[in-house]
């Protein structure tokens, strides 16, 4: 089952707040990711803040073709949410 991102916004310190179609919501820290060579293009705070949701693939995107898979983000957020409950 594919999960659809319904809302996405950039927050401080390279964190994305996300809401999915099943109601799961919360923040995902991308700080370590944006410091890798593949993602340096979004390491500027102003660029990172211009995050969008691709209407076709539902991926989180930035200018220059940088995309993050919604399923990866969902799993990350779901595992944190599950861990916080236990």
N, C-alpha and C positions, 0 to 999 in steps of 0.2 A: 504494500500500500504506500503510495506516495503521499507525503505530507506537504501541504501548501502553506507558504508563508503569507500571512494576511497583513502583517505590519512589520516594519523594520526601521530602526533609527540608530544612528551612531551616538554613542555616549563617550565620555572622557576615557582616556587611557586605552584606546583601541578596543573598546567594548561595544558589542552590538546588542541592542534589546530587540527581541523577536517575539512575535505571536504567530502561532500556527492555527490552522483551521479546526483542529480538535480542542483548542483552548489552552494548550501548553504555551507558556510564555515565560520569559526570563532573559537574563543576560549571558552572553558568551564572550569570554575574554580571548581576543585575537592578538594580544601583545607579542607573544613569542612568534606567531606566524608572520606578522608584518615585518619582523626583523630578518626574515630569511630572504635570500637573494631573489626568489621568484615573486615576492610580494613587496619589495622595497618601494615600488611605485605608489603604494598607498600608505607608506610610513609617515608622510606629511599629514598632520592633523586636519588641515583644510580639505585635502583630497579624500582622506578617510571619511570625513563627514558627509561627502557627496555620494553615499551609498544609495543603491536603488534595488528594486526587485525586477528582474527580467520577466516581462509578461508572458513569454513563450516557455522558457525553461524553468521559471520560478526560482532561478538561482539568485543569490545575492551578488550584485555586480558593482563594478566601478569602471570609470573611463579607462580605455586602454585594453579592454577585454579581460580584466581580472574577474573571475567568478568563483563563488563558493557553493558547493553542492548543498541543497536544502536538507537532504537526508543526513549528511554528515553533521550539519548544525543541529538537526532535530535529535539525533542520537546523543550528541554532546550535552545538550540541554536536558534531555530526558534522564540521562544518567546522573546528572547533578541534582535534579529535582528528586529522583528516587533516593539517592544517597542522603539528601537532606531530611527525608521523611523517616529514615531509620537510624 
